[in-house]
Each structure stands twice: as C-alpha cells, then as structure tokens.
Amino acid sequence: MTSTEASATADKIAAWFRGRLPEGWTASEVVVDRDEITVVVDLPTSAAHSDGSTQTAEQSATGISADVAAEELAGRISRFREETRSTRVSSAREAERRFERKVAWGVTDGTTKHLFTTIAVPVMTRLRQPERMVLDTLVEAGVARSRAHALAWCVDLVGKHSAEWLGELRQAMTAVERVRAAGPGGDAS
C-alpha cells in the first residue's frame, strides 16, 4: 500500500469513528497503521462531585498540589475507562471486522494522553554486533527491560527528536507517488 493509499484509508477510518462514536465523545486523534487503530477521546472536562456541583479540571486543580491534581486526573481516567468499556468494546469489534485491524483506546485532557491497552507487534530485524551492544548497554543500565524494550525506546526517542524531519519525509514520499502515478504505466486517476 502506498503512503497516499494509507493516508486515504486513515482518513476514512477517522471519519468512520467520528460518525460512530457516541454523542458527547470527541476523538482528538485517530492514528492508523497496518496493524492497529488508536482512538484517543477527549476526557470530559467537568467532573461531578458528591454534592452535585461540577467544576472544570482547571478549577479543581487551582490551589491544590500537583500530586493531588495528578491523582484526580488518574481517577477521572479510571472512571471514564470503566464507565465506557462496553461502548468501546462494541465499537472496536465493529471496526476490527470492518477495517481488519485491532483497535486501541486512550483519553486526553488536553495536556496528558493516557493510552489503554495497545498491541505489541513483533518486528523482524537483523542487528549487527555494534547495534546489539547499544541495546545491551541500555538493558544493563536499567533503561530498558530487554533488547525489544530497548529497541522500542530507541525508536521512540528518534521519533520525538526528528518528528519534523519524518513529516517532511512522508510529504516527499507522497509527492513521489503522485509523480509515479502520472508517469508511463502509472494509474493517473
């Protein structure tokens, strides 16, 4: 699948989720790869309190310590996860049949993103000794639990520090695919 086709597929999947999610849910992010769809839903901003009043996360965080605010957020995330489980499972099953990918869920409060269960896909790779030594060093230093975890850590680090460059690379790949499609033997649709 070309990156243009992948982008079109991702757009269709995101549109499907926008139409499928229950009223009041907003998907701030729908990320699609070959194996998985990750849907990140905006966490409702007001929390009901035992006295029936509501207040925003910002209001409830005012005047309290960061630790207390973090625990309140953790509680809101936990409540959302439990209260929406059957709805999320139902939507995920339908999407998995339709798009032939697993579905993972998460929430965000605008500043923090918390992902629920996601899948780990084995990646086949052949590493030479110098690369294996890098991974082993990360394991021995306690940065990673295993070579697989160390490799994931490295990929995450590169992704964070080169996001702009990776975005430019993806745009360039899309342009190359358009030129290829317009050329002889291409599918200039």
Sequence and secondary structure as in RCSB ss.txt:
>XXXX:A:sequence
MTSTEASATADKIAAWFRGRLPEGWTASEVVVDRDEITVVVDLPTSAAHSDGSTQTAEQSATGISADVAAEELAG
RISRFREETRSTRVSSAREAERRFERKVAWGVTDGTTKHLFTTIAVPVMTRLRQPERMVLDTLVEAGVARSRAHA
LAWCVDLVGKHSAEWLGELRQAMTAVERVRAAGPGGDAS
>XXXX:A:secstr
  HHHHHHHHHHHHHHHHHHS TT  EEEEEE SSEEEEEEE  SEEE TTS EEEHHHHHTTS HHHHHHHHHH
HHHHHHHHTHHHHHHHHHHHHHHHSSEEEEEEE SS EEE             HHHHHHHHHHHHTTS SSHHHH
HHHHHHHHHHHSHHHHHHHHHHHHHHHHHHHHSTTS   
